[in-house]
Amino acid sequence: MAANMTEDSIGRSIHKHRPEHFSVQKALELLGLIDGDNSDLDLSDNDDPILDENYQPSPQEESSSEDEGDSSEDEDPIPEPTEHSRGRTESTGTGSSRTPRHRRRTKTIETDSSEDDSEEPAPGPSQTKKKKKGESKQGRAIRWKATPLTPNLAEYQHQDETDLDRHGWTPLDYFEQYIDRDLMTLISECSNVMSLSKSGDPLNMSVNEVYHFFGACILMSCIRYPTIRMYWSKALKINAITDRFTCARFFKLRGAIKVVIDDDVPEDLRMSDKFWRVRPFLDRILRGCKSLNRPDCASIDEQMIPFTGACPYRQYLPMKPNPVGIKNFVCATADCIVLDFELYQGTNSLIEKVKEPEGLGLGNLVIERLCQTLQRGTKVYCDRFFTTIKGAQQMMEKELYLTGTIMKNRLAGANHKLPSDKAMKSAGRGTSSEVSAEDGKLCVVKWYDNKPVLMMSVVHGTQPEDTCQRWDKKLKQYVTVSRPSIVREYNTKMGGVDLMDRMISYYRMSTRTKKWTMRMVMHFTDLALANSWLLYRKDHAICAGPKTRPIQFLQFRMEVAKILLAQHHGADADLSEQSEEEDSNQGGKRHVTELPHVSVRRRANAHLPEMIGLKNVMRCRQPGCTGRTRVRCVTCKVFLCLQTEHNCYSDFHT
């Protein structure tokens, strides 16, 4: 009876599910419409006569299928099918075997997409996704070949090596290309206004005192003492400094040096420019750098302004001699004359100064900014921080030609065409290889010295090669190594910024101060002095000839310092030497006190009236008033009417 019940149940079950049987064609159509994950069904044993009979899976595909089957055990559990569902699957499963074939086809495309760029597989969704992860857009656009570089360069228009206007210039004339009397006057006015507004005491800094202060700082950098106060000691004092001001006056001036009046700077400018406190000083130095002739070769590199205190955008570069400070991007010639510079304030500040910043990184933005003043046909050299394939192509459109070291992940597929590091190491030092783009306008060179070096250029390739002397650690002696042309040109033209850093470090104006503004003023004064001496030496070599030798950098700095300390103009009265009270001078001309800035005289604190016992009354300084009075403001040092009829004292301070 049990057997009959089993047969009946089986029969009823078969009879129950019989209406759900489909033909093979119908099953294929239904499975084609399902967009689900069928990877958990084990259909590897199905033999479908509709499929390609000549298809034979490779061992890799079979192993991948087994791996996928094993990995499916870790996924969410699926209820095991009953005997009836198994029977249904077996009877209708011939059409569902298309799913693993589709999966195998996808894995084949992904494998092809990781191959070399020369083999382009048929497009597919998984191929596009793999390309985005593994390669840049440049890699799909450039095809590399082992052919030499064929550059097509624009002709550079050479300029005169020296201007006729510089004939017979003194060291001060070269220095005033960067720091002139107008800047000294601005520093004097801003320092007086800011000191009066903050402390309430007049600083009385004249333009001559500003000259004397900078001259003393330059002279101190040439003759170094452990402490600044030793320059006023009886045994070691320097009369050129001590005759100009006392030690207390020097420190007071150093702490009060200002380049802007804070109240005159709008809030939006303070937010956009982090270095607004010294911006007029930087702009004047930059204007002097941009006035120089543009050479046919220039280098771009980073420069660190050493400062460890609190300042905006302080950076840390461990590979620099001064790792902590303010980063400054500099464009310089091969003989280290600075042509342009840009203080780092973040990427957003550079985007505002570049015409087409879309898709450019920080390195390319710096290149675009510093190359704005270069002429067409100029060759630009930089290190791997700035060098990219896209940047070199954009520079070529502007007829500026880039050369530099480059990172391996920026090669856009060229490293697949170059020999491996192991192969070049076995070939020995001096081995080099070159690949060029399909159009021949850009090349990548790999040279093995102590370690592999990757370089990119649109100007230089491997030929013509020469030899150089390199130190061998094993042999303990110099050996002769082959060197490509691109390495030789890079080493010759690249070190301009590093040479400038070395020159500044020889006689740096040391100011132990917590104010980053003072550190910036001193650094760019050193830069102006170095640029002035290099330009003087260049002019001297052209005009004076080889018989006379130019003065050295130390002597040049001391000449500038002595001239600045000797500055005295009869029209400028030294306010610091005058008495705070203005007594009446019956026979002489009375000094007229300058009106303070509006931001100073409108402050509510410390503006108190005082009665001066003068024999002759003074004219009221309120504009439009013709009255005379003996009442003077303690802070502003100007005479103002204080009467019942007209209160000029109140009108002046409101």
C-alpha positions as CSV (number, residue, x, y, z in Angstrom):
1,M,0.0,0.0,0.0
2,A,2.9,2.3,0.8
3,A,4.3,1.7,-2.7
4,N,0.9,2.5,-4.2
5,M,0.7,5.7,-2.1
6,T,4.1,6.7,-3.3
7,E,3.2,6.1,-6.9
8,D,0.0,8.0,-6.4
9,S,1.7,10.9,-4.8
10,I,4.3,10.9,-7.5
11,G,1.7,10.7,-10.1
12,R,-0.3,13.5,-8.5
13,S,2.8,15.5,-8.2
14,I,3.7,15.0,-11.8
15,H,0.2,15.7,-12.8
16,K,0.2,18.8,-10.7
17,H,3.3,20.3,-12.3
18,R,2.8,19.1,-15.8
19,P,1.1,22.3,-17.0
20,E,4.2,24.3,-16.1
21,H,6.4,22.5,-18.6
22,F,7.9,24.8,-21.3
23,S,9.6,24.1,-24.6
24,V,13.3,24.8,-24.9
25,Q,12.6,27.9,-27.1
26,K,10.2,29.3,-24.5
27,A,12.6,28.7,-21.7
28,L,15.4,30.5,-23.5
29,E,13.1,33.5,-24.1
30,L,12.1,33.7,-20.4
31,L,15.6,33.3,-19.1
32,G,16.7,36.1,-21.4
33,L,14.3,38.5,-19.8
34,I,15.4,37.7,-16.2
35,D,18.0,40.2,-14.9
36,G,19.0,38.3,-11.8
37,D,21.9,36.4,-10.3
38,N,21.8,32.8,-11.5
39,S,25.3,32.1,-10.5
40,D,24.2,29.9,-7.6
41,L,22.6,27.2,-9.8
42,D,25.0,24.4,-10.8
43,L,24.4,24.0,-14.5
44,S,27.8,23.0,-15.6
45,D,26.7,19.4,-16.5
46,N,24.0,20.5,-18.9
47,D,24.4,19.7,-22.6
48,D,22.3,22.0,-24.7
49,P,22.2,21.0,-28.4
50,I,21.3,24.6,-29.3
51,L,24.7,26.0,-28.1
52,D,27.8,26.1,-30.2
53,E,29.0,22.6,-30.6
54,N,32.6,23.7,-31.4
55,Y,32.9,25.7,-28.2
56,Q,35.5,24.2,-25.8
57,P,36.2,26.0,-22.5
58,S,39.8,26.6,-21.7
59,P,41.3,25.3,-18.5
60,Q,41.5,28.8,-17.0
61,E,37.7,29.2,-17.6
62,E,37.0,25.8,-16.1
63,S,39.0,26.7,-13.0
64,S,37.4,30.1,-12.8
65,S,34.0,28.4,-12.9
66,E,35.0,26.1,-10.1
67,D,36.2,29.0,-8.1
68,E,33.0,30.9,-8.6
69,G,31.0,27.8,-7.5
70,D,33.1,27.6,-4.4
71,S,32.7,31.3,-3.7
72,S,28.9,31.0,-4.0
73,E,28.9,28.9,-0.8
74,D,29.7,32.0,1.2
75,E,26.7,33.9,-0.2
76,D,23.2,34.0,1.2
77,P,21.8,30.5,1.5
78,I,19.1,29.5,-1.0
79,P,16.5,26.8,-0.1
80,E,17.5,23.4,-1.6
81,P,15.2,22.3,-4.4
82,T,13.0,19.3,-3.9
83,E,12.9,16.3,-6.1
84,H,10.1,17.7,-8.1
85,S,12.0,21.0,-8.6
86,R,15.1,19.1,-9.5
87,G,13.2,17.2,-12.1
88,R,11.7,20.4,-13.5
89,T,15.2,22.0,-13.6
90,E,16.6,19.1,-15.4
91,S,13.8,19.0,-17.9
92,T,13.9,22.8,-18.6
93,G,17.6,23.5,-17.7
94,T,19.0,23.2,-21.2
95,G,18.2,26.8,-22.0
96,S,19.6,28.2,-18.7
97,S,23.2,27.1,-19.6
98,R,23.6,30.5,-21.4
99,T,24.2,32.2,-18.1
100,P,27.7,30.7,-17.4
101,R,28.7,31.4,-21.0
102,H,27.8,35.0,-20.6
103,R,29.8,35.1,-17.4
104,R,32.8,33.5,-19.2
105,R,32.6,36.1,-22.0
106,T,32.6,38.9,-19.5
107,K,35.8,37.6,-17.7
108,T,37.5,37.3,-21.1
109,I,36.9,41.0,-21.9
110,E,38.2,42.0,-18.5
111,T,41.4,40.1,-19.1
112,D,41.9,41.7,-22.5
113,S,41.4,45.1,-21.1
114,S,44.4,44.7,-18.8
115,E,46.6,43.9,-21.8
116,D,48.8,46.4,-23.5
117,D,47.3,49.4,-25.2
118,S,48.2,48.3,-28.7
119,E,45.5,45.5,-28.5
120,E,42.1,47.1,-28.3
121,P,39.4,44.6,-27.5
122,A,35.8,45.0,-28.4
123,P,34.0,47.6,-26.3
124,G,31.8,46.4,-23.5
125,P,30.6,47.6,-20.1
126,S,33.1,45.8,-18.1
127,Q,35.9,47.0,-20.4
128,T,35.0,50.6,-19.9
129,K,34.9,50.2,-16.1
130,K,38.3,48.5,-16.1
131,K,39.8,51.3,-18.2
132,K,38.6,54.0,-15.8
133,K,40.3,52.3,-12.9
134,G,43.5,51.2,-14.5
135,E,44.4,53.9,-17.1
136,S,44.0,57.6,-17.7
137,K,42.4,59.2,-20.7
138,Q,45.9,60.0,-22.0
139,G,46.8,56.3,-22.1
140,R,43.9,55.5,-24.5
141,A,44.9,58.5,-26.8
142,I,48.7,57.9,-27.1
143,R,50.3,55.0,-28.8
144,W,53.9,54.5,-28.0
145,K,56.6,53.2,-30.4
146,A,60.3,52.5,-30.1
147,T,61.3,55.3,-32.5
148,P,63.4,58.4,-31.9
149,L,62.0,61.8,-31.1
150,T,61.3,64.2,-34.0
151,P,60.6,67.6,-32.4
152,N,58.9,70.4,-34.2
153,L,59.9,73.5,-32.2
154,A,59.0,77.2,-32.7
155,E,61.8,79.6,-33.2
156,Y,62.8,81.6,-30.1
157,Q,63.3,85.3,-30.6
158,H,66.5,86.3,-28.7
159,Q,66.6,89.5,-26.8
160,D,69.6,91.7,-26.0
161,E,71.8,90.4,-23.2
162,T,71.8,93.7,-21.4
163,D,70.0,97.0,-21.6
164,L,71.9,100.2,-22.4
165,D,70.1,101.9,-19.5
166,R,72.1,99.8,-17.1
167,H,75.5,101.0,-18.2
168,G,77.4,102.5,-15.3
169,W,74.9,101.4,-12.7
170,T,76.0,101.3,-9.0
171,P,75.0,98.4,-6.7
172,L,72.2,100.6,-5.3
173,D,70.8,101.1,-8.8
174,Y,70.5,97.4,-9.2
175,F,68.9,97.0,-5.8
176,E,66.4,99.8,-6.5
177,Q,64.9,97.7,-9.3
178,Y,63.2,95.8,-6.6
179,I,63.1,98.1,-3.5
180,D,62.8,101.8,-4.3
181,R,62.1,104.9,-2.5
182,D,58.3,104.7,-3.1
183,L,58.3,101.4,-1.2
184,M,60.4,102.8,1.6
185,T,57.9,105.7,1.9
186,L,55.0,103.3,2.0
187,I,56.6,101.3,4.8
188,S,57.3,104.6,6.8
189,E,53.7,105.7,6.5
190,C,52.1,102.4,7.3
191,S,54.4,101.8,10.2
192,N,53.6,105.2,11.7
193,V,49.8,104.8,11.3
194,M,49.7,101.3,12.7
195,S,51.9,102.1,15.6
196,L,49.8,105.1,16.5
197,S,46.6,103.2,16.2
198,K,47.7,100.3,18.4
199,S,49.7,101.8,21.1
200,G,48.7,105.4,21.0
201,D,52.3,106.6,20.9
202,P,53.7,108.1,17.7
203,L,56.6,106.0,16.2
204,N,57.9,109.0,14.1
205,M,59.7,106.7,11.6
206,S,61.0,108.7,8.7
207,V,61.9,107.4,5.3
208,N,65.6,107.8,6.1
209,E,65.1,105.5,9.2
210,V,63.6,102.8,6.9
211,Y,66.7,103.0,4.7
212,H,68.9,102.9,7.8
213,F,67.0,99.9,9.2
214,F,67.4,97.8,6.0
215,G,71.0,98.8,5.7
216,A,71.7,97.7,9.3
217,C,70.0,94.4,8.7
218,I,72.0,93.7,5.5
219,L,75.3,94.7,7.3
220,M,74.4,92.4,10.2
221,S,74.0,89.5,7.8
222,C,77.5,90.1,6.4
223,I,79.2,90.5,9.9
224,R,77.5,88.0,12.1
225,Y,77.4,88.2,15.9
226,P,75.7,85.6,18.2
227,T,73.2,88.2,19.4
228,I,71.9,91.5,17.9
229,R,72.7,93.5,21.1
230,M,76.4,92.8,20.6
231,Y,76.4,95.3,17.7
232,W,76.0,98.1,20.3
233,S,78.5,96.7,22.9
234,K,81.5,98.8,23.7
235,A,84.1,96.2,22.6
236,L,82.4,95.0,19.4
237,K,80.1,97.8,18.3
238,I,79.9,98.8,14.6
239,N,79.8,102.6,14.2
240,A,78.0,102.5,10.9
241,I,75.0,101.0,12.9
242,T,75.3,102.6,16.3
243,D,75.6,106.1,14.9
244,R,72.2,105.8,13.3
245,F,70.1,104.6,16.1
246,T,70.2,103.0,19.6
247,C,69.6,99.4,20.3
248,A,66.2,100.1,21.8
249,R,65.2,102.1,18.7
250,F,66.3,99.3,16.4
251,F,64.2,96.8,18.2
252,K,61.2,99.2,18.3
253,L,61.5,99.7,14.5
254,R,61.8,96.0,13.8
255,G,58.7,95.3,15.8
256,A,56.7,98.1,14.1
257,I,57.5,97.5,10.4
258,K,54.3,97.4,8.4
259,V,53.5,97.3,4.7
260,V,49.8,97.9,4.8
261,I,47.2,99.7,6.9
262,D,44.9,97.0,8.2
263,D,41.8,99.2,8.1
264,D,42.3,99.9,4.4
265,V,42.2,96.2,3.4
266,P,38.7,95.0,2.6
267,E,37.4,91.8,4.1
268,D,37.0,90.0,0.8
269,L,40.7,90.6,0.0
270,R,41.7,89.2,3.4
271,M,39.8,86.0,2.8
272,S,41.2,85.5,-0.7
273,D,44.8,86.4,0.0
274,K,46.4,84.9,3.1
275,F,49.5,87.1,2.6
276,W,47.7,90.4,2.4
277,R,49.8,91.9,5.2
278,V,52.9,91.9,3.0
279,R,51.3,91.9,-0.5
280,P,52.5,95.4,-1.6
281,F,56.1,94.4,-0.7
282,L,55.8,91.1,-2.7
283,D,54.2,92.9,-5.6
284,R,57.1,95.3,-5.8
285,I,59.7,92.5,-5.8
286,L,57.7,90.6,-8.4
287,R,57.5,93.7,-10.6
288,G,61.3,93.9,-10.6
289,C,61.6,90.2,-11.5
290,K,59.2,90.5,-14.4
291,S,61.0,93.5,-15.8
292,L,64.0,91.3,-16.6
293,N,64.6,89.8,-20.1
294,R,63.1,86.4,-20.7
295,P,65.7,83.7,-21.6
296,D,65.3,80.7,-23.9
297,C,65.5,78.2,-21.0
298,A,63.9,78.4,-17.6
299,S,63.4,76.0,-14.7
300,I,60.5,75.8,-12.2
301,D,60.9,74.4,-8.7
302,E,59.8,74.8,-5.1
303,Q,61.5,77.1,-2.6
304,M,61.0,77.1,1.2
305,I,61.0,80.3,3.2
306,P,62.2,79.0,6.6
307,F,59.8,79.8,9.5
308,T,58.7,77.6,12.3
309,G,56.2,79.9,14.0
310,A,52.5,80.4,13.3
311,C,51.8,81.6,9.8
312,P,49.2,81.0,7.0
313,Y,49.9,77.9,4.9
314,R,53.0,76.7,6.7
315,Q,54.3,73.6,4.9
316,Y,56.6,70.7,5.7
317,L,58.9,69.3,2.9
318,P,61.3,66.8,4.5
319,M,63.7,66.7,1.5
320,K,64.4,70.4,1.7
321,P,67.4,71.9,3.7
322,N,64.8,74.0,5.6
323,P,61.8,71.6,5.8
324,V,59.4,73.8,7.7
325,G,58.2,77.1,6.3
326,I,56.2,78.8,3.6
327,K,56.3,77.2,0.1
328,N,57.2,79.4,-2.8
329,F,57.1,78.3,-6.4
330,V,59.8,79.9,-8.4
331,C,60.7,80.3,-12.1
332,A,64.4,81.0,-12.6
333,T,67.0,81.0,-15.4
334,A,69.8,78.5,-15.6
335,D,72.2,81.0,-13.9
336,C,69.6,81.3,-11.0
337,I,68.1,84.7,-11.8
338,V,64.5,84.7,-10.5
339,L,62.0,85.6,-13.2
340,D,58.7,85.0,-11.4
341,F,57.3,83.4,-8.2
342,E,54.0,82.4,-6.6
343,L,53.4,81.8,-3.0
344,Y,51.4,78.6,-2.3
345,Q,48.0,79.3,-0.8
346,G,46.1,76.2,-2.0
347,T,44.8,75.1,-5.4
348,N,41.9,77.5,-5.5
349,S,44.2,80.6,-5.5
350,L,46.0,79.2,-8.5
351,I,42.8,78.3,-10.4
352,E,41.8,82.0,-10.3
353,K,45.1,83.0,-11.9
354,V,45.0,80.5,-14.8
355,K,42.9,81.0,-17.9
356,E,41.9,77.3,-18.5
357,P,42.2,75.4,-15.2
358,E,39.8,72.6,-16.1
359,G,41.3,69.1,-15.4
360,L,44.7,70.4,-14.2
361,G,46.4,69.3,-11.0
362,L,48.5,71.4,-8.7
363,G,51.7,70.8,-10.7
364,N,50.1,71.8,-14.0
365,L,48.5,74.9,-12.5
366,V,51.9,76.1,-11.2
367,I,53.4,75.5,-14.6
368,E,50.6,77.4,-16.3
369,R,50.9,80.3,-13.8
370,L,54.7,80.7,-13.9
371,C,54.9,80.4,-17.7
372,Q,52.6,83.3,-18.4
373,T,55.4,85.8,-18.9
374,L,57.7,83.4,-21.0
375,Q,58.1,83.9,-24.7
376,R,57.1,81.3,-27.4
377,G,59.8,78.8,-28.0
378,T,61.1,78.7,-24.4
379,K,62.2,75.4,-23.0
380,V,61.0,74.7,-19.5
381,Y,62.6,72.2,-17.1
382,C,61.0,70.9,-13.9
383,D,61.0,67.9,-11.6
384,R,58.5,65.0,-11.3
385,F,56.1,67.0,-9.1
386,F,55.1,69.1,-12.0
387,T,55.7,66.8,-15.0
388,T,52.7,65.1,-16.6
389,I,51.9,64.0,-20.2
390,K,48.8,66.2,-20.3
391,G,50.7,69.2,-19.1
392,A,53.4,68.8,-21.7
393,Q,50.7,68.6,-24.5
394,Q,49.0,71.7,-23.3
395,M,52.4,73.5,-23.1
396,M,53.1,72.5,-26.7
397,E,49.9,74.2,-27.8
398,K,51.3,77.4,-26.4
399,E,54.7,76.7,-28.1
400,L,56.4,76.2,-24.7
401,Y,58.4,72.9,-24.4
402,L,58.6,70.9,-21.2
403,T,61.3,68.6,-20.0
404,G,61.6,66.8,-16.7
405,T,61.6,63.7,-14.6
406,I,58.3,61.9,-14.4
407,M,56.6,59.4,-12.0
408,K,55.9,55.9,-13.2
409,N,52.1,56.2,-12.7
410,R,52.0,59.2,-15.1
411,L,53.5,57.5,-18.1
412,A,50.2,56.7,-19.8
413,G,51.2,53.2,-20.8
414,A,54.7,54.0,-22.0
415,N,56.3,51.8,-19.2
416,H,54.9,48.7,-21.0
417,K,57.1,49.5,-24.0
418,L,60.2,50.1,-21.9
419,P,62.5,47.4,-20.4
420,S,62.0,46.3,-16.8
421,D,64.2,47.5,-14.0
422,K,65.7,44.0,-13.6
423,A,66.6,43.8,-17.3
424,M,68.3,47.2,-17.2
425,K,70.2,46.4,-14.0
426,S,71.6,43.3,-15.5
427,A,72.7,45.3,-18.6
428,G,74.7,47.6,-16.4
429,R,75.0,51.3,-15.6
430,G,74.5,53.7,-18.5
431,T,71.8,51.6,-20.2
432,S,69.0,53.7,-21.7
433,S,65.9,53.1,-23.7
434,E,63.5,55.5,-25.5
435,V,59.9,55.4,-26.7
436,S,58.1,58.1,-28.6
437,A,54.5,59.0,-29.2
438,E,52.9,58.0,-32.6
439,D,53.3,61.6,-33.9
440,G,57.0,61.7,-32.7
441,K,56.5,65.0,-30.7
442,L,56.9,63.5,-27.2
443,C,59.2,60.9,-25.9
444,V,59.9,59.0,-22.6
445,V,63.5,57.9,-21.8
446,K,64.5,55.4,-19.1
447,W,68.1,55.6,-18.0
448,Y,69.7,53.3,-15.4
449,D,72.4,54.7,-13.2
450,N,72.4,53.7,-9.5
451,K,68.7,53.2,-10.0
452,P,66.3,53.7,-13.0
453,V,65.4,57.3,-13.9
454,L,62.3,58.1,-16.0
455,M,62.3,61.4,-18.0
456,M,59.8,62.9,-20.4
457,S,60.6,65.6,-23.0
458,V,59.3,67.2,-26.2
459,V,62.8,68.6,-27.0
460,H,65.5,66.1,-26.1
461,G,65.9,62.3,-26.5
462,T,68.7,59.9,-26.0
463,Q,70.8,61.1,-28.9
464,P,73.5,62.3,-29.0
465,E,74.8,60.4,-26.0
466,D,78.0,61.3,-24.1
467,T,79.8,60.0,-21.1
468,C,80.1,61.3,-17.5
469,Q,82.0,60.3,-14.4
470,R,80.0,58.5,-11.7
471,W,81.1,57.1,-8.3
472,D,81.1,53.4,-7.9
473,K,80.6,52.2,-4.3
474,K,82.0,48.8,-4.9
475,L,85.1,49.8,-6.7
476,K,85.6,52.9,-4.6
477,Q,86.4,55.0,-7.6
478,Y,84.8,57.0,-10.5
479,V,83.7,55.1,-13.5
480,T,82.7,56.3,-17.0
481,V,79.0,55.9,-17.7
482,S,77.0,56.6,-20.9
483,R,74.5,59.4,-20.5
484,P,71.6,60.3,-22.8
485,S,71.2,63.9,-24.1
486,I,68.0,64.5,-22.1
487,V,69.9,63.8,-18.8
488,R,72.7,66.1,-19.7
489,E,70.4,69.0,-20.7
490,Y,68.3,68.5,-17.6
491,N,71.3,68.6,-15.2
492,T,72.6,71.8,-16.9
493,K,69.3,73.8,-17.0
494,M,67.4,72.6,-13.9
495,G,69.4,73.8,-10.9
496,G,68.5,77.6,-11.0
497,V,66.2,77.6,-8.0
498,D,68.5,75.5,-5.9
499,L,71.4,77.8,-6.6
500,M,69.3,80.8,-5.6
501,D,68.5,79.0,-2.3
502,R,72.2,78.4,-1.7
503,M,73.1,82.0,-2.4
504,I,70.4,83.3,0.0
505,S,71.6,80.9,2.7
506,Y,75.2,82.2,2.6
507,Y,74.3,85.6,4.1
508,R,70.7,85.2,5.3
509,M,69.2,88.2,7.1
510,S,68.6,86.4,10.4
511,T,65.7,87.8,12.4
512,R,64.6,85.8,15.4
513,T,61.1,86.9,15.4
514,K,57.6,85.4,15.9
515,K,56.1,87.5,13.1
516,W,55.9,85.8,9.8
517,T,55.6,89.2,8.1
518,M,59.1,90.2,9.2
519,R,60.4,86.8,8.0
520,M,58.8,87.4,4.6
521,V,60.2,90.9,4.2
522,M,63.7,89.7,5.1
523,H,63.6,86.7,2.8
524,F,62.5,88.7,-0.3
525,T,65.1,91.4,0.5
526,D,67.7,88.6,0.3
527,L,66.2,87.5,-3.0
528,A,66.4,91.0,-4.4
529,L,70.0,91.3,-3.3
530,A,70.9,88.0,-4.9
531,N,69.1,88.9,-8.2
532,S,70.8,92.3,-8.2
533,W,74.3,90.8,-7.9
534,L,73.6,88.1,-10.5
535,L,72.4,90.8,-13.0
536,Y,75.4,93.0,-12.2
537,R,77.8,90.1,-12.8
538,K,76.1,89.3,-16.1
539,D,76.3,92.9,-17.3
540,H,79.9,93.2,-16.1
541,A,80.9,90.1,-18.2
542,I,79.4,91.7,-21.3
543,C,80.5,95.3,-20.8
544,A,83.7,95.2,-18.8
545,G,85.3,92.2,-20.5
546,P,87.4,89.4,-19.0
547,K,90.3,91.6,-17.7
548,T,88.5,93.1,-14.8
549,R,86.9,90.9,-12.2
550,P,83.4,91.7,-10.7
551,I,83.0,92.3,-7.0
552,Q,82.0,89.3,-4.9
553,F,78.5,88.8,-3.5
554,L,79.6,89.6,0.0
555,Q,81.3,92.9,-1.1
556,F,78.2,93.7,-3.1
557,R,75.9,93.4,-0.1
558,M,78.2,95.5,2.0
559,E,78.3,98.2,-0.6
560,V,74.5,98.3,-0.6
561,A,74.4,98.3,3.2
562,K,76.8,101.3,3.5
563,I,74.8,103.3,0.9
564,L,71.5,102.6,2.7
565,L,73.0,103.6,6.0
566,A,74.3,106.8,4.5
567,Q,71.0,107.8,3.0
568,H,69.9,111.3,4.1
569,H,67.7,113.7,2.1
570,G,67.5,117.4,3.2
571,A,63.8,117.5,2.5
572,D,63.2,114.8,5.2
573,A,63.4,115.8,8.8
574,D,64.2,113.0,11.2
575,L,61.1,113.0,13.4
576,S,62.7,110.7,15.9
577,E,65.2,113.4,16.9
578,Q,62.7,116.1,17.5
579,S,61.2,116.9,20.9
580,E,57.6,115.8,21.5
581,E,56.6,119.3,22.4
582,E,56.6,121.9,19.6
583,D,58.0,125.1,21.1
584,S,57.6,128.4,19.3
585,N,60.4,129.4,17.0
586,Q,60.2,133.1,16.4
587,G,63.0,133.4,13.9
588,G,62.8,130.0,12.1
589,K,60.4,127.9,10.2
590,R,58.1,125.8,12.3
591,H,57.8,122.1,11.3
592,V,54.3,121.1,10.2
593,T,53.0,117.8,11.6
594,E,51.4,115.4,9.2
595,L,47.7,114.7,9.7
596,P,47.2,111.1,11.0
597,H,45.3,108.6,9.0
598,V,41.5,108.5,9.3
599,S,41.6,105.0,11.0
600,V,43.8,106.4,13.7
601,R,42.1,109.6,14.6
602,R,38.7,108.1,14.7
603,R,39.6,105.6,17.5
604,A,37.9,106.4,20.8
605,N,40.9,105.6,23.0
606,A,43.8,107.8,24.0
607,H,42.5,111.0,22.2
608,L,42.6,113.5,25.0
609,P,43.1,117.2,24.7
610,E,46.0,119.1,26.4
611,M,46.7,122.8,26.8
612,I,50.1,123.9,25.4
613,G,51.7,127.0,26.9
614,L,52.7,128.7,23.7
615,K,53.5,132.3,23.3
616,N,51.8,132.4,19.8
617,V,48.6,130.5,19.2
618,M,48.6,127.8,16.5
619,R,46.2,127.5,13.5
620,C,43.4,124.9,13.8
621,R,44.1,121.8,11.6
622,Q,40.4,121.0,11.0
623,P,39.8,121.5,7.3
624,G,37.7,124.6,6.7
625,C,38.5,126.2,10.1
626,T,40.5,129.5,10.2
627,G,40.6,129.8,14.0
628,R,43.6,129.6,16.3
629,T,44.0,127.6,19.5
630,R,46.5,126.3,22.1
631,V,44.6,122.9,22.5
632,R,46.3,119.9,21.1
633,C,45.4,116.2,20.8
634,V,47.7,114.0,22.9
635,T,47.7,111.2,20.3
636,C,47.4,113.0,17.0
637,K,49.8,115.8,17.9
638,V,47.7,118.4,16.0
639,F,46.1,121.6,17.3
640,L,42.3,121.8,17.2
641,C,39.7,124.4,18.4
642,L,37.8,123.5,21.5
643,Q,35.3,126.2,22.1
644,T,31.6,126.6,22.7
645,E,30.9,128.1,19.3
646,H,32.7,125.5,17.2
647,N,34.1,122.2,18.5
648,C,36.6,121.2,15.9
649,Y,38.2,118.7,18.4
650,S,35.0,116.6,18.3
651,D,34.5,117.0,14.5
652,F,38.1,115.9,13.8
653,H,37.8,112.6,15.7
654,T,34.4,111.5,14.5
